[in-house]
Amino acid sequence: MTLANGHRHLAIPGPTNMPDEVLNALHHASVEIYGGSSEVASRECLKNLKKVFRTKSKVYIYAANGHGAWEAALTNTLSKADKVLVLSSGLFPRSWGENAEGLGIETEVLPERGGRAVDLEAVRTRLAADKGHEFKAILMAQADTATGVVNDVRGVRAALDSTGHPAMLMVDAIASLGCMEFDMDGWGVDVTVAGAQKGLMTPPGLSFTAASAKAKKAHKTAGLVTNYWNWTSRDGKEHYMWYGGTPPVQMVFALQKALRLLLAEGLENTIHRHAVLAGATRAAVDAWTSRGKLAFAISEPSERSNSVTSVLTPGDTGHRIIDYCENNLGVTVGRGIGPLDGRAIRIAHMGHVNAYNQLGTLGAIETALSALEIEHGSGGVQAAIEYIADRVK
Ligand SMILES: Cc1ncc(COP(=O)(O)O)c(C=O)c1O
């Protein structure tokens, strides 16, 4: 007996649910790629991406996943044996650091504090000790999708400024852009990396880098520049080369639609929607974790991301919850990844998601907890309902 048949919901932290308008935009015949409607769509996307990144700087679109944009950020600005400081706060910033090492960049990882955000005091201390300014860049993620932590980008900028350190600030906003406040220019970010498949509600396969004037200056002497990721060759007049080859036209049409939807909602409203849905989710998890062995992966409440909540699950309960929700209730909950593989569930509140979706996801998880007799505090869904009702009058 299953109750899964009906409209299924995806509650994993990327790729995320897509609006029908975005899906429909994908259903498009291929078109001329040296001009015409594909170039018009690219121009609109580039203009609107700047609004979403909140930057006047150039944004580059890659036909690649986030790993591609990581590599683009590094190869466009750095040389072999340059040194970078990686602010680890989970799987993804660490992986970006490994990506840098693979390119011959020397990395130093600022150790993470289990279950906490990047320690700003430790960043300040390490930068102050780097008297010779060996670090050419800092790599960090605003949100880590594995742990569900959010890091203080402004705080890291302040650490650079207060120590007079000239390193570039590179931020992975893949799991935060379109979900949480992000202000590339206002916060003094030099390179932003983002992806299409999370807050931007577009299929996986497009990613972005935005390059500040300082990053463009570093680009002029960067030794790792390759033909494909190269910002300069993508700066030319020819639409074809904006993508380093054939533009992924259907994806661009989908992105065009998604950005229109995002801007029509209004970035502030989108960010507020994510904040309330995240708060409701945390209210539910607070109730569940009041008994038994479930626990937030991020111990400090103010360091929990508004795009995903990771919940530690004892034994094999995480897999059982996920399987139960998937097979019986029609909702796909995220599994733990990296060191949290088999030890956590990840509840997304990211992208094209509303209160009805989120309450459904929380209801499904609470149903699974009861059906599987996993010890937990009761009243999670009720707490989420009250959280929303208090805020939406
Ligand atoms: C914060 C963050 N950075 C980087 C990545 C890697 O992106 P991709 O899987 O598209 O290569 C992800 C993917 O989930 C992510 O969440």
The ligand as an ORCA input file, in Angstrom:
! r2SCAN-3c Opt
* xyz 0 1
  C      27.610     24.873     -2.123
  C      27.899     24.022     -3.323
  N      29.027     24.229     -4.002
  C      29.312     23.484     -5.091
  C      28.495     22.487     -5.525
  C      28.884     21.685     -6.700
  O      28.036     21.972     -7.774
  P      27.804     20.888     -8.914
  O      27.306     19.652     -8.259
  O      26.797     21.545     -9.805
  O      29.104     20.674     -9.593
  C      27.310     22.235     -4.840
  C      26.406     21.157     -5.278
  O      25.481     20.770     -4.613
  C      27.005     23.017     -3.718
  O      25.891     22.804     -3.031
*
